[in-house]
Amino acid sequence: EAGATKAMVNITTRRKENLIINIRYESVLGSLAFLPASVRFEASFPGRLQSRVVAARSTFEQPLHIFAVRSTDSRIIPELLASSLTPLARTEIARVHYDPSQFSFPDENYMPQSDEVEWDVPLSEEVVERWAKRQ
């Protein structure tokens, strides 16, 4: 049930001290959905940046405030587009950039097998076709 609530928490310590904490909060009814639910990027390579927009739909009757959008993967770079979600509306909140040249961990760097690519010559049509068949 939505509404303002006041409460009091009484804590007694081992030393028989009484601590009283007054609490006041307001609960609200609503939900938050992200569109798309999962952000997917195409297979890529360093030098090819991709971006997707993430929106949120709020059914709350009050505005919601966004303080930050973060990623733990250094290849994923979120850009905050809106600091507040409009009540009962869809709002574009972030643009998510994917930069495969930014590696999370050195051991995650993709290095093709030596028989896949000759590094000092242009890609041949055969190599491109083999790559396309694996996709």
C-alpha positions in Angstrom: 0.0 0.0 0.0 1.4 3.4 -0.9 1.6 6.3 1.5 3.7 8.1 4.1 4.7 6.1 7.1 6.3 7.0 10.4 7.9 4.5 12.7 10.2 4.2 15.7 12.8 1.6 16.1 14.0 0.9 19.7 17.4 -0.8 20.1 18.7 -2.0 23.4 22.5 -2.6 23.6 24.3 -5.2 25.7 25.1 -2.4 28.1 21.3 -1.8 28.5 21.4 1.5 26.5 18.2 2.4 24.7 18.6 3.9 21.3 15.6 5.3 19.6 15.6 5.9 15.8 12.7 7.7 14.2 12.0 6.7 10.7 9.8 8.4 8.1 9.4 7.2 4.5 7.0 7.3 1.7 6.2 4.2 -0.4 4.8 4.6 -3.9 3.2 2.2 -6.3 4.6 1.7 -9.7 7.1 -0.2 -11.8 10.2 0.4 -14.0 10.9 -1.4 -17.2 14.0 -1.0 -19.5 13.7 -1.0 -23.2 15.4 -3.0 -24.6 15.6 -5.4 -21.7 19.0 -6.7 -23.0 21.4 -4.6 -25.0 23.1 -6.5 -27.8 25.9 -5.5 -30.1 27.0 -7.1 -33.3 30.4 -8.8 -33.5 33.0 -6.1 -33.8 36.7 -5.3 -33.8 38.8 -2.4 -32.5 38.1 0.7 -34.4 34.4 -0.1 -35.0 32.3 1.7 -32.4 28.6 0.8 -31.8 25.9 2.6 -29.8 22.4 1.7 -28.6 19.9 3.8 -26.8 18.3 2.5 -23.6 14.9 3.8 -22.5 12.9 3.3 -19.4 9.1 3.2 -18.9 8.0 4.4 -15.5 4.5 3.7 -14.2 5.2 5.7 -11.1 3.1 8.9 -10.7 6.1 10.8 -9.4 9.3 11.6 -11.3 12.3 9.3 -10.6 15.8 10.8 -10.5 18.8 9.1 -12.1 22.2 9.9 -10.5 24.5 7.7 -12.7 24.7 4.9 -15.2 27.8 2.7 -14.9 29.5 -0.3 -16.4 32.0 -2.7 -14.9 33.3 -3.5 -18.4 35.7 -0.9 -19.8 34.5 -1.6 -23.3 30.9 -0.5 -22.4 30.7 3.2 -22.0 27.3 4.5 -20.8 26.3 8.2 -21.5 23.5 9.6 -19.4 20.9 11.3 -21.5 18.3 12.2 -18.9 18.6 12.8 -15.2 14.9 12.3 -14.5 12.2 9.8 -15.6 8.9 11.5 -16.5 5.9 9.9 -14.7 3.8 7.5 -16.7 6.0 7.8 -19.8 8.9 6.3 -21.8 12.1 8.2 -21.5 15.4 7.7 -23.3 17.9 7.5 -20.3 21.2 6.4 -21.7 23.2 5.9 -24.9 25.5 2.8 -24.4 28.6 2.8 -26.5 30.6 -0.3 -27.2 34.4 0.2 -27.9 36.1 -3.2 -28.4 39.5 -1.5 -28.4 39.0 -0.9 -24.6 39.9 -4.2 -23.0 38.6 -5.3 -19.6 41.4 -7.7 -18.9 44.5 -8.4 -20.9 43.8 -12.1 -21.1 40.4 -11.3 -22.8 42.1 -9.8 -25.9 41.1 -11.7 -28.9 44.0 -12.8 -31.1 43.1 -14.9 -34.1 45.0 -18.2 -34.5 48.1 -17.8 -36.8 46.4 -20.0 -39.5 43.4 -17.6 -39.6 45.2 -14.4 -40.6 48.4 -13.3 -42.2 49.2 -10.1 -40.4 51.4 -8.4 -43.0 49.0 -8.8 -46.1 45.5 -7.5 -46.9 42.7 -9.9 -46.0 41.9 -12.3 -48.8 38.4 -13.1 -50.0 39.0 -16.7 -48.7 39.6 -15.4 -45.2 36.6 -13.1 -45.3 34.4 -16.0 -46.5 35.6 -18.4 -43.7 34.9 -15.7 -41.2 31.4 -15.1 -42.7 30.5 -18.8 -42.5 31.3 -18.9 -38.8 29.0 -16.1 -38.0 
